[in-house]
Amino acid sequence: MDLFTRGQAAAATRLLRRAYRQEPEQQALLVNLGFTLMQQGHDGAAARCYGLVLAHPEPRVRRSAHKNLGLLRLWQGRHQEGWHHYRQRHSGHAFASSEWRGEPLNGRTLTVWNDLGMGDAFHFVRYTLPLLQRGERLRLAVHRSQIALFEQHLAWPLAAVVDRERIDLQAGPFIPLIHLAALLDPELHWGRGFAGPTFVGVERHAGAHVGLCWASNPGDPTMAPYKSSSPERLRQLAGTAPALSLQTDEPEAHARLGLEPPARDWIATLQRSARCSHVISVDTAVAHLAAGAGVPVQLLLGPVPDWRWRHGGAHPWYPSLRLDPAGLAAAAG
């Protein structure tokens, strides 16, 4: 998958096909092959690859095939089938038997665990609201860097916000955060129509600055090349307006463009975005955070974006967010 992580999906596909023809007993290769095909928009071929591996004897391989097939079906708008497969990505783990399936909680505290990226926590936390409105008691388990933000700026109160690395998933009812969407809103009508805001408590001072975030999470090297752009491209899109970086790290890029790097702190990022007239961002956590606070966001997408952006509806998850489907392709060019 080295070729894939360097942004060469077609070359990775050719290499994986050759390897599978030479070693057809290595069915695990089909998971990677399907993934490279997905990224090129070859839905049918990718689905066939995953389908051949769903009965693989190794649980890790089966889980990966179910997860990727689930994402593919969600991308196609086949939500029932998509959630069915996606929810099996934890099958076989001891903690999976404790997952909450919607039964009465009877006063027990439900742990809502974000096992995905930080942007997913900002995005799907909206699904805790219907349960709170029903009178349920929830604690949210997220990356420790997000705890203060959710404690101080989430638009509705939770019983607790805790470090996801320090919880015992077998100690009581829990549910992965994204599974709340599958349980409460499988066709995603409510979630896409949610008007927010998700984050409050930061005064909006919309100045002339345009916020820029050009790189996706480097902790996901598989997908970062397909979601990232260049700071020069985003600076060009900002026009003559002064730019304000919302991109952490990237010291060379900041020096090259004469931008001040932001602090590695989510509350500081929220405050910084509130100073912007609008934000231009790739598909990463900053876009979810800014849009969740009502800041106008132009989201740059590649030709095969994440599944959640394909069927956006009247407004794609956030009223202040505008999809730019050609943005990342233009950035690459």
Buried (B, 14 or more C-beta within 10 A) or exposed (E): EEBBBEBBBEEBBEBBBEBBEEEEEEBBBBBBBBBBBBBBEBBEBBBBBBEBBEEBEEEEBBBBBBBBBBBBBBBBEBBEBBBBBBBBBBEEBEBBEBBBEEEEBEEEBBBBBBBEBBBBBBBBBBBBBEBBEEEBBBBBBBBEEBBEBBBBBBBEEBBBBBEBEEBEBEEBBBBBBBBBBBBBBEEBEBBBEBEBBBBBBBEEEEEEBBBBBBBBBEEEBEBBBBBBBEBEBBBEBBEEBEBBBBBBEBEEBBEEBEBEBBEEBBBBBBBBBBBBBBBBBBBBBBBBBBBBBBBBBBBBBBEBBBBBBBBBEEBBBBBBBBBBBEBBEBBBE
